[in-house]
């Protein structure tokens, strides 16, 4: 529904809330399908809003969303699997922008510069690691 229209969180506040929700990922295992879908929709909507408001704040936080949501594809509940797949699709479409792609490509190309090995992994590269891991045997049912 349109109930969120009155909610005007600063991007930094929204980012902090998303961090808290994703940081409690051990709790995700304890919820029923309806609660999991609600959490998934919360993460999805929050990241879509954050990407629109401040892509620079969104990018470094996006891998945590993928690392948290991807295991839900193994759920016994087909509704959770479907809702998660749709959320992940929307995160890819709406949150991954050209600067994220460029950063991952320059990292993959062995970006020149002293201390390149000490830098954190590009956000998109971390997302790709999570997705690659999800292609393992336990997800191929």
C-alpha positions as CSV (number, residue, x, y, z in Angstrom):
1,X,0.0,0.0,0.0
2,X,0.8,3.7,0.0
3,X,1.3,3.9,3.8
4,X,5.0,4.7,3.4
5,X,4.4,8.1,1.7
6,X,4.6,9.9,5.0
7,X,7.8,8.2,6.1
8,X,10.7,10.5,5.4
9,X,13.9,9.0,6.8
10,X,17.2,10.6,6.1
11,X,19.3,8.2,3.9
12,X,21.8,7.7,6.7
13,X,19.0,6.8,9.2
14,X,17.5,4.3,6.7
15,X,21.0,2.8,6.1
16,X,21.4,2.3,9.9
17,X,18.0,0.6,10.2
18,X,18.8,-1.7,7.3
19,X,22.1,-2.5,8.9
20,X,20.3,-3.5,12.1
21,X,17.8,-5.7,10.3
22,X,20.5,-7.4,8.3
23,X,22.8,-7.7,11.3
24,X,20.2,-9.8,13.1
25,X,20.3,-12.5,10.4
26,X,20.5,-15.3,12.9
27,X,17.0,-14.3,13.9
28,X,15.8,-14.9,10.3
29,X,16.0,-18.6,10.9
30,X,13.5,-18.4,13.7
31,X,10.6,-16.8,11.8
32,X,7.7,-18.4,10.0
33,X,7.1,-17.8,6.2
34,X,4.9,-14.7,6.7
35,X,7.5,-13.0,9.0
36,X,10.3,-13.9,6.6
37,X,8.4,-12.4,3.7
38,X,7.8,-9.2,5.7
39,X,11.4,-8.9,6.6
40,X,12.4,-9.6,2.9
41,X,10.0,-6.9,1.7
42,X,11.3,-4.5,4.4
43,X,14.9,-5.0,3.2
44,X,13.9,-4.8,-0.5
45,X,11.8,-1.6,0.0
46,X,14.5,0.0,2.2
47,X,17.3,-0.7,-0.3
48,X,15.2,0.5,-3.3
49,X,14.5,3.8,-1.4
50,X,18.2,4.1,-0.3
51,X,19.5,3.5,-3.8
52,X,17.2,6.2,-5.2
53,X,18.1,8.7,-2.4
54,X,21.8,8.1,-2.0
55,X,23.5,5.4,-4.3
56,X,26.8,6.0,-2.6
57,X,25.3,5.0,0.8
58,X,23.5,2.0,-0.8
59,X,26.4,0.4,-2.6
60,X,28.6,-0.6,0.3
61,X,25.6,-2.0,2.2
62,X,24.2,-4.0,-0.7
63,X,26.4,-7.1,-0.2
64,X,24.9,-7.6,3.3
65,X,21.4,-7.7,1.7
66,X,22.5,-10.5,-0.7
67,X,24.4,-12.5,1.9
68,X,21.2,-12.4,4.1
69,X,18.6,-13.0,1.5
70,X,20.3,-15.6,-0.7
71,X,19.9,-18.4,2.0
72,X,16.1,-17.8,2.0
73,X,16.1,-19.4,-1.5
74,X,16.6,-22.7,0.3
75,X,13.4,-22.2,2.3
76,X,11.0,-25.1,2.4
77,X,8.2,-22.6,1.7
78,X,7.8,-21.9,-2.0
79,X,6.3,-18.5,-1.1
80,X,9.5,-17.5,0.7
81,X,11.6,-18.7,-2.3
82,X,9.5,-16.7,-4.7
83,X,9.4,-13.6,-2.6
84,X,13.1,-13.7,-2.1
85,X,13.8,-14.3,-5.8
86,X,11.7,-11.3,-6.7
87,X,13.4,-9.1,-4.0
88,X,16.9,-10.1,-5.2
89,X,15.9,-9.4,-8.8
90,X,14.7,-5.9,-7.8
91,X,17.8,-5.2,-5.9
92,X,19.9,-6.1,-9.0
93,X,17.8,-4.0,-11.3
94,X,17.4,-1.0,-9.1
95,X,20.4,-0.9,-6.8
96,X,23.3,-1.9,-9.0
97,X,24.4,1.2,-10.9
98,X,27.2,2.0,-13.4
99,X,29.7,3.3,-10.7
100,X,29.3,-0.1,-8.9
101,X,30.0,-2.0,-12.2
102,X,32.9,0.3,-13.0
103,X,34.5,-0.3,-9.5
104,X,34.1,-4.1,-9.8
105,X,35.6,-4.0,-13.3
106,X,38.6,-1.9,-12.3
107,X,39.1,-4.2,-9.3
108,X,38.9,-7.3,-11.5
109,X,41.4,-5.7,-13.9
110,X,43.9,-5.4,-11.1
111,X,43.4,-1.7,-10.7
112,X,46.8,0.1,-10.6
113,X,47.8,1.9,-7.5
114,X,49.9,1.3,-4.4
115,X,48.2,-0.7,-1.7
116,X,45.4,-2.0,-3.9
117,X,45.5,-5.3,-2.0
118,X,44.6,-3.5,1.2
119,X,41.4,-2.0,-0.2
120,X,38.1,-3.5,0.6
121,X,36.4,-5.6,-2.0
122,X,34.2,-3.6,-4.4
123,X,30.5,-4.0,-3.3
124,X,29.5,-5.6,-6.6
125,X,32.3,-8.1,-6.4
126,X,31.1,-9.1,-3.0
127,X,27.6,-9.5,-4.3
128,X,28.9,-11.7,-7.1
129,X,30.8,-13.9,-4.6
130,X,27.5,-14.4,-2.7
131,X,25.6,-15.2,-5.8
132,X,28.3,-17.6,-7.0
133,X,28.2,-19.4,-3.6
134,X,24.5,-19.6,-4.0
135,X,24.9,-21.6,-7.2
136,X,26.3,-24.4,-5.1
137,X,24.6,-27.8,-4.8
138,X,22.2,-26.9,-1.9
139,X,20.5,-24.3,-4.1
140,X,20.1,-26.4,-7.1
141,X,17.0,-28.4,-6.1
